[in-house]
């Protein structure tokens, strides 16, 4: 099996099944994604949605406002996500650093790189790649626990995050004409990787707990 075959199988199974935006992550291309990537660490997405709604209601979901926010107020609004004090501190610091180093969010989208993101407190490989893919709209495949779990079901063991990511790039980019044929619209790499990550997350949420891979019978050789 390679990553193209996995992509093809997930599409034939009907994923993405849930109605979603083109890039799967809500409001892709916005600063909200940066905030969500921090809030979603070690918590459920439903808790992130509650916290994002709270920030919106209090007109705090913007780069400039968060950079000057009162940490106690911020902590209270995102409390549902857990580790709220830590996350509030990191969100404020990250917002200030974006402004200090890039000036505004648009410039951040264009110029931020993985090295800069990984230098920020509280941002690891998964969070950095989520920001690059969904906020900065770069051609990056996000690797998370769901991805690792699914590949282990198929008997794949990797030594590092980078090895898993490279496995996805090789199979998909090496079969790009076949990938294009799967879609009824002209797809680019950013959209493909964004949606493939979403397919894996959605599939695992629906099936992985039962460890039932029989749905792939006949779909992957």
KEKEGU-412769 format. One record per residue (C-alpha): residue number from 1; residue in three letters; x, y, z. Coordinates in steps of 0.1 Angstrom, whole numbers, plus 5000, padded with zeros to 4 digits. Each point is the difference from the previous one (the first is absolute). Example, Ala and Ser with C-alpha at 12.3 -4.5 7.8 and 13.67 -1.06 7.14 Angstrom:
BEGIN
{1, ala, {5123, 4955, 5078}}
{2, ser, {5014, 5034, 4993}}
//
This chain:
BEGIN
{1, unk, {5000, 5000, 5000}}
{2, unk, {5011, 5036, 4994}}
{3, unk, {4984, 5033, 5009}}
{4, unk, {4982, 5003, 4966}}
{5, unk, {4983, 4967, 5006}}
{6, unk, {4990, 5011, 5034}}
{7, unk, {4986, 5032, 4986}}
{8, unk, {4981, 4981, 4973}}
{9, unk, {4985, 4976, 5025}}
{10, unk, {4989, 5027, 5023}}
{11, unk, {4983, 5018, 4971}}
{12, unk, {4983, 4968, 4989}}
{13, unk, {4987, 4996, 5036}}
{14, unk, {4984, 5034, 4997}}
{15, unk, {5023, 5021, 5021}}
{16, unk, {4997, 5028, 5007}}
{17, unk, {4965, 4991, 5011}}
{18, unk, {4992, 5030, 5022}}
{19, unk, {4992, 5033, 4983}}
{20, unk, {5030, 5022, 5002}}
{21, unk, {5019, 5028, 4984}}
{22, unk, {5022, 4994, 4970}}
{23, unk, {5032, 4998, 5021}}
{24, unk, {4981, 4980, 5028}}
{25, unk, {5013, 5022, 5029}}
{26, unk, {4974, 5027, 5008}}
{27, unk, {5009, 5035, 4987}}
{28, unk, {5032, 4988, 4984}}
{29, unk, {5023, 5029, 4990}}
{30, unk, {4991, 5021, 5031}}
{31, unk, {5016, 5009, 5033}}
{32, unk, {4974, 4978, 5017}}
{33, unk, {5018, 4969, 4988}}
{34, unk, {5032, 5011, 5018}}
{35, unk, {4979, 5004, 5032}}
{36, unk, {4983, 4967, 4994}}
{37, unk, {5033, 4981, 4995}}
{38, unk, {5011, 5011, 5035}}
{39, unk, {4966, 4994, 5017}}
{40, unk, {4996, 4965, 4985}}
{41, unk, {5030, 4986, 5017}}
{42, unk, {4990, 4972, 5025}}
{43, unk, {4963, 5007, 4997}}
{44, unk, {4969, 4992, 4978}}
{45, unk, {4991, 5023, 4971}}
{46, unk, {4966, 5006, 5015}}
{47, unk, {5018, 5018, 5029}}
{48, unk, {5020, 5020, 4975}}
{49, unk, {4968, 5011, 4983}}
{50, unk, {4985, 5012, 5033}}
{51, unk, {5031, 5020, 5007}}
{52, unk, {5002, 5015, 4966}}
{53, unk, {4963, 5010, 5003}}
{54, unk, {5008, 5017, 5033}}
{55, unk, {5029, 5019, 4985}}
{56, unk, {4977, 5011, 4971}}
{57, unk, {4973, 5012, 5024}}
{58, unk, {5024, 5021, 5018}}
{59, unk, {5017, 5014, 4968}}
{60, unk, {5033, 4984, 5010}}
{61, unk, {5006, 4977, 4970}}
{62, unk, {5025, 5023, 4983}}
{63, unk, {5038, 5002, 4999}}
{64, unk, {5001, 5035, 5013}}
{65, unk, {4975, 4995, 5028}}
{66, unk, {5016, 4968, 5013}}
{67, unk, {5035, 5016, 5000}}
{68, unk, {4987, 5025, 5025}}
{69, unk, {4975, 4979, 5019}}
{70, unk, {4997, 4995, 5037}}
{71, unk, {5012, 4965, 5006}}
{72, unk, {4975, 4993, 5028}}
{73, unk, {4971, 5010, 4977}}
{74, unk, {5015, 4979, 4972}}
{75, unk, {5004, 4971, 5023}}
{76, unk, {4964, 5002, 5011}}
{77, unk, {4987, 5001, 4965}}
{78, unk, {5020, 4969, 4989}}
{79, unk, {4996, 4980, 5032}}
{80, unk, {4981, 4973, 4983}}
{81, unk, {5031, 4989, 4981}}
{82, unk, {5020, 4991, 5031}}
{83, unk, {5035, 5013, 5009}}
{84, unk, {4983, 5034, 4995}}
{85, unk, {5026, 5020, 5019}}
{86, unk, {5028, 4986, 4980}}
{87, unk, {4982, 5003, 4967}}
{88, unk, {4990, 5036, 5007}}
{89, unk, {5036, 5009, 5007}}
{90, unk, {5012, 4983, 4968}}
{91, unk, {4973, 5015, 4979}}
{92, unk, {5008, 5035, 5012}}
{93, unk, {5037, 4995, 4995}}
{94, unk, {4996, 4985, 4965}}
{95, unk, {4977, 5029, 4990}}
{96, unk, {5026, 5025, 5012}}
{97, unk, {5028, 4982, 4982}}
{98, unk, {4980, 4999, 4967}}
{99, unk, {4995, 5038, 5002}}
{100, unk, {5036, 5006, 5010}}
{101, unk, {5015, 4978, 4973}}
{102, unk, {4975, 5004, 4971}}
{103, unk, {4979, 5030, 5008}}
{104, unk, {4967, 4985, 4990}}
{105, unk, {4983, 4967, 4994}}
{106, unk, {5002, 5002, 4961}}
{107, unk, {5037, 5004, 5001}}
{108, unk, {5003, 4972, 5026}}
{109, unk, {4981, 4977, 4975}}
{110, unk, {5024, 5008, 4972}}
{111, unk, {5033, 5000, 5020}}
{112, unk, {4997, 4977, 5030}}
{113, unk, {5018, 4967, 4998}}
{114, unk, {5002, 4969, 5020}}
{115, unk, {5032, 5010, 5018}}
{116, unk, {4984, 5032, 5012}}
{117, unk, {4969, 4982, 5013}}
{118, unk, {5020, 4973, 5018}}
{119, unk, {5019, 5027, 5018}}
{120, unk, {4968, 5012, 5016}}
{121, unk, {4991, 4986, 5034}}
{122, unk, {4974, 4973, 4999}}
{123, unk, {5002, 4993, 4963}}
{124, unk, {5012, 4966, 4989}}
{125, unk, {5002, 4983, 4966}}
{126, unk, {4963, 4992, 4998}}
{127, unk, {4988, 5035, 5010}}
{128, unk, {5026, 5016, 4977}}
{129, unk, {4989, 4980, 4970}}
{130, unk, {4963, 5006, 5008}}
{131, unk, {5007, 5038, 5000}}
{132, unk, {5020, 4997, 4968}}
{133, unk, {4973, 4979, 4982}}
{134, unk, {4968, 5016, 5012}}
{135, unk, {5009, 5035, 5010}}
{136, unk, {5029, 5008, 4976}}
{137, unk, {4986, 4977, 4972}}
{138, unk, {5033, 4982, 4994}}
{139, unk, {5005, 4966, 4983}}
{140, unk, {5005, 4981, 5033}}
{141, unk, {4986, 4967, 5012}}
{142, unk, {4991, 5001, 5037}}
{143, unk, {5009, 4969, 5020}}
{144, unk, {4981, 4994, 5032}}
{145, unk, {4991, 4971, 5023}}
{146, unk, {4971, 4989, 4978}}
{147, unk, {5024, 4997, 4971}}
{148, unk, {5025, 4979, 5020}}
{149, unk, {4973, 4978, 5014}}
{150, unk, {4985, 4993, 4965}}
{151, unk, {5034, 4991, 4985}}
{152, unk, {5007, 4977, 5029}}
{153, unk, {4968, 4981, 4992}}
{154, unk, {5015, 4992, 4966}}
{155, unk, {5033, 4989, 5016}}
{156, unk, {5020, 5031, 4993}}
{157, unk, {5025, 5011, 5026}}
{158, unk, {5020, 5032, 4996}}
{159, unk, {5028, 5014, 5021}}
{160, unk, {4992, 5037, 4997}}
{161, unk, {4973, 5025, 4991}}
{162, unk, {5021, 5009, 4969}}
{163, unk, {5000, 4964, 4987}}
{164, unk, {4962, 4998, 5002}}
{165, unk, {4998, 5034, 4982}}
{166, unk, {5024, 4989, 4973}}
{167, unk, {4980, 4968, 4995}}
{168, unk, {4969, 5021, 4992}}
{169, unk, {5019, 5023, 4977}}
{170, unk, {5016, 4972, 4980}}
{171, unk, {4968, 4981, 4994}}
{172, unk, {4978, 5030, 4992}}
{173, unk, {5024, 5022, 4980}}
{174, unk, {5014, 4969, 4982}}
{175, unk, {4965, 4993, 4987}}
{176, unk, {4988, 5035, 4994}}
{177, unk, {4982, 4994, 4967}}
{178, unk, {4981, 4971, 5017}}
{179, unk, {4992, 5023, 5029}}
{180, unk, {4985, 5027, 4976}}
{181, unk, {4979, 4973, 4984}}
{182, unk, {4983, 4993, 5034}}
{183, unk, {4985, 5035, 5001}}
{184, unk, {4974, 5018, 4979}}
{185, unk, {5018, 5033, 5005}}
{186, unk, {5035, 5012, 4995}}
{187, unk, {5017, 4992, 5033}}
{188, unk, {5032, 5015, 5013}}
{189, unk, {5025, 4985, 5025}}
{190, unk, {4988, 5022, 5029}}
{191, unk, {4964, 4990, 4995}}
{192, unk, {5009, 4963, 4995}}
{193, unk, {5022, 4998, 5032}}
{194, unk, {4974, 5019, 5020}}
{195, unk, {4972, 4978, 4990}}
{196, unk, {5020, 4968, 5003}}
{197, unk, {5008, 5008, 5036}}
{198, unk, {4963, 5007, 5006}}
{199, unk, {4990, 4967, 4984}}
{200, unk, {5024, 4981, 5024}}
{201, unk, {4987, 5019, 5031}}
{202, unk, {4964, 4994, 4990}}
{203, unk, {5005, 4963, 4992}}
{204, unk, {5019, 4994, 5033}}
{205, unk, {4973, 5017, 5020}}
{206, unk, {4974, 4978, 4984}}
{207, unk, {5019, 4967, 5000}}
{208, unk, {5033, 4998, 5017}}
{209, unk, {4986, 4993, 5035}}
{210, unk, {4986, 4968, 4987}}
{211, unk, {5032, 4993, 4982}}
{212, unk, {4979, 4988, 4971}}
{213, unk, {5020, 5002, 4968}}
{214, unk, {4978, 4976, 4981}}
{215, unk, {4984, 5030, 4982}}
{216, unk, {5033, 5002, 4980}}
{217, unk, {4996, 4964, 4987}}
{218, unk, {5004, 5000, 4963}}
{219, unk, {5009, 5037, 4999}}
{220, unk, {5037, 4997, 5008}}
{221, unk, {5024, 4974, 4986}}
//
